[in-house]
Amino acid sequence: MSSGYLTRRDRSLCVRRGQLGCRLVAVLLENPVRSYAWGSPTVIPELLGRAPSGQPEAELWVGAHPGSPSTVAGDGRSLAEVIEADPAGTLGDAVVRRFGPRLPFLLKVLAVERPLSIQVHPTIEQAVEGYAGEDAAGLALDDPRRSYHDRNHKPEMAVAVTRFEALVGFDDPAAVAASLEESEHPDLVGAAAVLRDGEGLERLVRRWLTLDAGTAAQIVTALTAEASARRADPRFGLVHRLAEVYPHDRGLLLALLLRHHVLAPGEAVFVPAGVPHAYLSGVAVEPQASSDNTLRAGLTPKHVDVAEVLRILRHQPGGAVPVTPVPAGPGVELYPVPGIDELSLSRVRLTGDAAVPVPGPRLVLVVDGTAAVDGVRLARGRAAFVPAAEPDATLAGDGVAFTLTTALDQAR
């Protein structure tokens, strides 16, 4: 051991054996990349300092979700296995009591080149019911018709790294109605009349999502033509853009009803359960509860479970929660999300030798420059896990990093 730090091999043995006198330490992670059609072929490879794969690379996952867990560099075991071997040492007693012996949070990098699906996420209670229902229906976890891959909720926040576009929550029904009333198509004018009613938004969403395929196709065709003719109108111009990617998708009708958000770098929005949303373009860091439960409502070739979407969808206008970072120490900004115990995200601007405390359990991801956390060196795009047994861990270097822990006071 040199300079007071364990070598990579020593670190691996320490975590594996938990032998007397051997303390748990921060570990370097290898993190999986998920390829979806909407991803960028270059953003994540550039972040990781490697050549593009030739495929769209959409999401970098940092965490212990069983669907795509990170692994310990030089060891090969998943982070989930490391935690399972010593929940108290890796997570701390307070986290285990609150969430059980599992990492309750997940950190992603999203690289959005094409719009992705309009979707909603469930509450914990809805996830438990939905998971049980799909099990009872005999759907395997890898069945493409499956929406529930675990029994957890998926509250999430998008923090813009570049300019980031999103649709989040329903727009003001009166504002949408005013745009539709100028239409020449009777179905769209009729939709405006429905929206003027006090309960009209929910009735219109339910009608549009449950239309027979032929009627839906006629209205979508009319909307697409309208959007092409009215591209100067921001609402219809956005629908026109989406129609170029998803030309016959009834999700275009739903997109017309949603609120458009544009985030500058560093700005953030939180998406609660039941709020419809779709990310359209840009790069963002996404902290969320550790879940992969997604109910798709449109703008996708994948399975759309209309009945389940309608069960969990919140039809009230709004829903997006802007998150303003607050100072939390020299170079540290905290993105507070009230009411969500799983998430406490910080953006850290590192300069010189100034060290920032990063007590575990915590994920650390460097997005610019280089850093080190208790001897684990992190180049751009690399991440580490700091266990709870390292309450005095510090992060130093030159660059920018995001750190994610729980919002429990005992775990900070």
N, C-alpha and C positions, 0 to 999 in steps of 0.2 A: 504494500500500500504506500503510495507516495502522495505528498502534499495533503495528507489527511483524508484522501478520497479512496474509495474502493475502485479497483479495476472493473471493467465490464464483466470479466469472468467471476470475480469475487462477488460482484453485485448479484449476478445470476444465482450463484451458490447460496448466498445469504437468503435471498427470497425463497429459494426452493426448499432449503433445509430448515430455516428458522432456528438454527442452532443457538445454544446458549452463548450469550455475549456478542451475537451478531445482530446488528440493528438493521431494520428495513431502511432503504434509501431510495432516492429518486431514480427512476429507470427511463432510459431512452426507448421510445416506441417506434415501431414500424406500423404505418397506418394504411388501411385499404382504401382504394379508389373505386367508386361505383360509376359504371358507364351507362348513361341514358342518352336517348336521342337529342335531348335538349341541351346537353352539356357542350362546353367549349373543348376543341381538340388541343388547345395550347395553354390555357390559363393555369391549370393544375400542374402540367409538366414543367412550366416555367417556374412556378412556385417551388417545386421539388428539385429543380436544377437537373432535369433529365430530358431526354429527347421525347417528343410526342409519340404516342402509341399508334397514331393513325385513326383512333376511335375517339368519339366525343367522351370526354371525361368530366362528369357532372358534379360529383360529391367526394370530398375527402372526409372520411370518418375517423374521429379520434375518440376512443372510448371502449366500452366493454359490452356493447349490445351484441347478443349472440348471433344476430344476422351478419354482422361484419365487424368483429372485434379487432382492436389493435393487438399487436403482439410485442413481446419484450425483445428488443434488438439483441442479437447474439445468443438468444435463448430459445426462441421459437414458441414458447407458451403464450397463450392469449392472456390479455390483461384480466379477463374474467376468471381464468384459472388461478392467477396470482392472488386475486381478491378472495376467491373461494378458499384458498389454502390458509388465509389469515385475515378474516373479515375485520376483526378489531384492530389489528395492526395497520391494515391498509386504509380502512374507512373511518375508524374511530368508533367508540361506543355510541355516541350521540347519533351518528348517521345510521348505524346498524339498528338502533332502537326505532328510528323514524321510518326508515325505508327497507329494512331487511339487509341481508348480506350481499348486496349488489351495488354497483356504481349507479347512482340515481340520475346522472346527467350524461349528456353526449354533446360533443362539439364537432361541427361540420364546417367545411368551406364549400360554398356553392359557387359554381361557375356556370352562369346561365347565358347561353348564346341564343336559344330559342325559347319562346314562352312554354312553361310547363302547365300541367293540368290545374283546373279549378278544383280545390279540394277543401275538406274540413277534417278536423281531428276531434276525437271523442273525449269526454270526461273519463275518469277512472271507472265509474260505475257503468257507463256505456261501453267501455272497452271490455270489461268483464263479461257483460251480457253478450256483446257481439262475438267475442272469442268463443264463448260457450256455444252460441248459436251456430257458428261455422264449424266447430268441432262436431256438433250434433248432426249437421248436414253432411258430414263425411268429407269435408274439404281439407286436403293436406296443406301443410304450411307453405309449400311451394306451388300450390294451385293458383293459377293466374286469376281465378275468380275470388280469391281470398283477399279481404281487406284488413283483417285483424291478425297481426303476427305476434302479439303479446297482449298482456292484460293491463297495460299501463296507459295513462293519458300522454298527450304529446304537446303540451304548451311550448311554444317556440318564439324566438326573437331573431329578427334579421338585422345585423349591424353592417351597414354598407362599407365595403373596402374601396369600391369604385362607385360611380354613379349607379344607382340601383333602382329599377322600376318594379312596381308590384301593384296588383289589385288586392285590396284588403277591405273586407266588409262591404255591406250594401251602401250605396249612395242615397242621398235624400230622394225619396220617391217623387216628391213634387218637382224636383229638378229634372229627373229622368222623364217624367210625364210631359214637362214643357218641351223637351226635345222631341218626344214621340208625336206630340200633337201637330207638328209641322210635317209629318209623314203623309204620303199619298196612299199608303197601303192600309186597308181597313183593319187588318189584324194588329198592326202596330198602333194605329190610332185607338183601337179598342183597348190595347194594353195600357195606353195612357189614361183612359177612363177608369180602368181597374185600379191603377196606382193612386188615383185621386181619392179612393175610398180608404177609410181608416185601417182596415185589415187587408188592403189590396195587395201589398207587397207579397205577403205569404201566399195569397190565393194565386197570384200570377206566377210565382216561382213554382208552386205545385202544379199548376196547369202546364206550364212550359216543359217541365221535366217529365210529365206523364203523358204527353201527347203521343198519339200513334205516329209511327215513323213517317208516313206519307204527309200528314198534316205538318209535322215538325219540319220536314224538308221544305215544304212550301214557304213557311214563315222564315226559315233561315235563308232561303234564296232571296226573299223580299228584303230581309235585313241586310244581306250582303250587297245587294244592288243599291239600297239606300246609303249604306256606308261608303260605297265607292263614289256615289254622287255627292256626298256631303263630307268629304275628307277634311275640309277646312274646319269643321266642327270637331273639337277635341274628342268628344265622346264617340262620334261615329268614325273619326279618323283612327282611333284605337281599335275599334271593331274591324275596320278595313285591314289594319296590320295583322290582326289575329286571323282574319279570314284567309290571308295569303298562306298561312301555315296550316290552318284547320278549316278548309273551305266549306265543308258540309256538316260541321259539328254543331249540335244544338247548344253546346256550351257557349257559342257566340251570343245567344239570347241572354244567358246568365251574365256574361261579361258586360253586356250593356247596362246592367243594373248595379255593377260594382264600382267602388271608389278607387280612382287612380292615385297612387302615391309615387313620388320621386324622391329618393333619399340621396343626399350628398354624402361623401365619405365621412364616416364617423357618426352619422345619424342612424337612428334605430327605430324599429317598430315591433311591438309585441303582439302576437296573434293568440288570443284565448281559444279555448275549446269551442267548437261550433261555429266559428267565424269563417265564412268562405274567403279563400284567397288564392292567388296565383302569382308566381314570380315570373317576370317578363324578360329582364335583361340585367346584366351586371354581375359583379362579384360581391359576395357577402360572407361574413362569419355567422353561423347559425347555432347558438346554444339552445338546447332543448332538453326536456325530460327524455330519459333513455327509452325510446319507443319507435316503432316503425309502422304505426297504425295510420293509414291514410284512406279516407273515403273520397273517391274521385267523382266529380259532378259534371265534368265536360272538358273539352279541349284536350282530348287524349284518345289514342287508339286502345288504351287498356280498359279493363273492366270498370263499368260504372254501375254501382249498386244504388239505384234511385231510391228504393224504399229505405235503405239505411241512411242515405244522405238526408232525406227528409226527416228521419227520426232524430238526427242530432243537429240539424242546421238551425242556427239562430237567425231569425228573420228580421230582427230589429236593425234599423239603419245604424251605420257606424260599426263599431266593434274593434277597429284598430286602436292600439294604445301606443301613442308616441312615447319613446323613452329618451329622456334627456340625461346624458352622463353627468355625474357630479364628482368633484375632486375628492379623492380618498387617500391623499398622500402625495409626496413629490413624484411627479410624472405618472400618477395613477388616476384613472377615471373609472368610476363604478357605474354600471348600467343597472339601476334598481328596477326590479319587477315585483311590485307588491303582491302578496298572497301566494307566491309560488316558492315553496321551500327548496325545490331542487336547484334553483339557478341563482348564482351570483357571479356575473361576468365582469371582468375588469380589462381595460386596455392600458397597457403599460408602455410608456416611452422611456427607453433606457438610454442613458448617456454616461459614458466613461465607466468609472468604477463604483458608482453609486448603486448600492444593493437595495432591492425591494423585497420585503418579506412575502413569502408565498407558502404559508403553512398548508399542510395537506389535510384532507384529501383534495387534490387539485390536479387539473390538466393544464399544461403550459404549452402554447403553440406560438412559434415565432413566425411572423408574417413579413418581416423586413429586417435586414441586418443579421447579426449573430448574438447569441447570449449563452449563458451557462447557468444551470440551476444545481447547486451543490455538487459541482464537478462534472455534471452531465452537460456536454457541449451541444448546443443546438444551432445548426445552420438554418437559413431561411427555409421555411416549410416543414421543419422538424418539430416534434412534440415530445413531451415527457410527462410521466405521472409521478406526482409527489405523494407519498403515503401519509396517513395521519400520524404515523410514528415519527415523522419529520416536522415537528411543530416550529422549528427554527430555520427551516429552509429559506434560502434567499435566491433572488434572480438578479443577474447583473449582465451588462454588455452594452452594445450599441445597436439600437434598432427598435422595433415595435413588436410586442407580444400580446396575446390575449390569454388570460387565465380564467379558468372556470372551476368553481367549487359550489357547495350548497349555500343556501341563505340561512342555515342554522347558526346562531351565534357561537355555539360550542365548536363548530367545524371551521370557523374562519381563522 
